[in-house]
Amino acid sequence: MTIEKPGDYWEKIAEHWNTDVEAAKKTNCSNCVAFDVSPRMKKCMPLEGKLGYCWMHDFKCHKDRTCYTWAAGGPIKDDEKSKKNQMKGG
């Protein structure tokens, strides 16, 4: 088993996005187009203000995480858009 250094995570994300670590740290779930923190979704989350639902991957996620499929333009903050994502399956 390989144990990574704490900084390795963001270095890998920065390399994937062809940017520096500081810029990569700004591409997180809290500003991803698929991250749902609408009032209706907040009712389902155990950690108020920290978790949201990812419609890209169909799971709850922490606002400070990120992934290789991050996309600008979020988060989802209104119930209507949240419901539309639910109805279309993500």
Secondary structure per residue as TSV (DSSP state, phi and psi in degrees):
chain	resnum	aa	ss	phi	psi
A	1	M	-	360.0	133.3
A	2	T	-	-98.7	127.0
A	3	I	-	-99.4	121.0
A	4	E	-	-83.4	150.1
A	5	K	-	-71.7	151.5
A	6	P	T	-52.9	-37.1
A	7	G	T	-75.9	-16.6
A	8	D	H	-57.9	-37.3
A	9	Y	H	-56.6	-53.8
A	10	W	H	-71.2	-29.2
A	11	E	H	-64.1	-40.8
A	12	K	H	-67.0	-41.0
A	13	I	H	-63.6	-44.6
A	14	A	H	-61.0	-42.7
A	15	E	H	-62.5	-43.4
A	16	H	H	-59.8	-43.0
A	17	W	H	-87.8	2.2
A	18	N	T	55.0	52.1
A	19	T	S	-143.7	-173.3
A	20	D	-	-95.2	167.8
A	21	V	H	-61.0	-42.2
A	22	E	H	-62.6	-40.9
A	23	A	H	-68.2	-39.5
A	24	A	H	-61.6	-36.9
A	25	K	T	-66.0	-14.3
A	26	K	T	-92.0	-6.5
A	27	T	-	-99.5	79.7
A	28	N	S	-124.9	174.0
A	29	C	G	-56.6	-32.9
A	30	S	G	-61.5	-16.9
A	31	N	G	-127.9	24.2
A	32	C	B	-89.6	142.2
A	33	V	T	-62.9	-21.8
A	34	A	T	-94.7	-4.4
A	35	F	E	-87.2	115.3
A	36	D	E	-99.7	113.1
A	37	V	-	-124.6	33.9
A	38	S	-	-66.9	160.6
A	39	P	H	-54.3	-40.0
A	40	R	H	-65.7	-34.2
A	41	M	H	-77.8	-36.0
A	42	K	H	-58.8	-30.4
A	43	K	T	-64.6	-22.6
A	44	C	T	-93.2	-10.4
A	45	M	-	-97.0	135.4
A	46	P	S	-76.2	-26.0
A	47	L	S	-112.7	91.6
A	48	E	T	-56.2	130.0
A	49	G	T	84.1	-5.6
A	50	K	T	-117.0	-31.7
A	51	L	E	-109.2	151.7
A	52	G	E	-146.8	178.0
A	53	Y	E	-105.7	132.0
A	54	C	E	-94.8	113.0
A	55	W	T	-76.4	-18.0
A	56	M	T	-72.8	-36.9
A	57	H	T	-117.9	0.0
A	58	D	T	56.6	53.6
A	59	F	E	-155.4	163.5
A	60	K	E	-81.4	147.6
A	61	C	E	-144.9	157.8
A	62	H	E	-82.6	143.4
A	63	K	T	-62.0	-23.7
A	64	D	T	-94.1	3.7
A	65	R	-	-90.1	177.3
A	66	T	-	-156.9	173.3
A	67	C	-	-153.2	175.0
A	68	Y	T	-72.1	-10.4
A	69	T	T	-102.0	11.8
A	70	W	-	-52.4	140.1
A	71	A	-	-138.7	135.6
A	72	A	B	-65.1	155.5
A	73	G	S	117.3	9.2
A	74	G	-	-118.0	-172.0
A	75	P	-	-90.4	177.5
A	76	I	B	-81.3	121.2
A	77	K	-	-118.0	-8.4
A	78	D	S	-116.3	148.6
A	79	D	H	-62.7	-35.1
A	80	E	H	-63.5	-47.6
A	81	K	H	-65.7	-38.1
A	82	S	H	-59.5	-46.8
A	83	K	H	-63.3	-39.6
A	84	K	H	-61.2	-42.4
A	85	N	H	-62.9	-41.1
A	86	Q	H	-62.3	-44.9
A	87	M	H	-67.6	-32.1
A	88	K	H	-90.4	-0.5
A	89	G	T	82.8	26.2
A	90	G	-	124.9	360.0
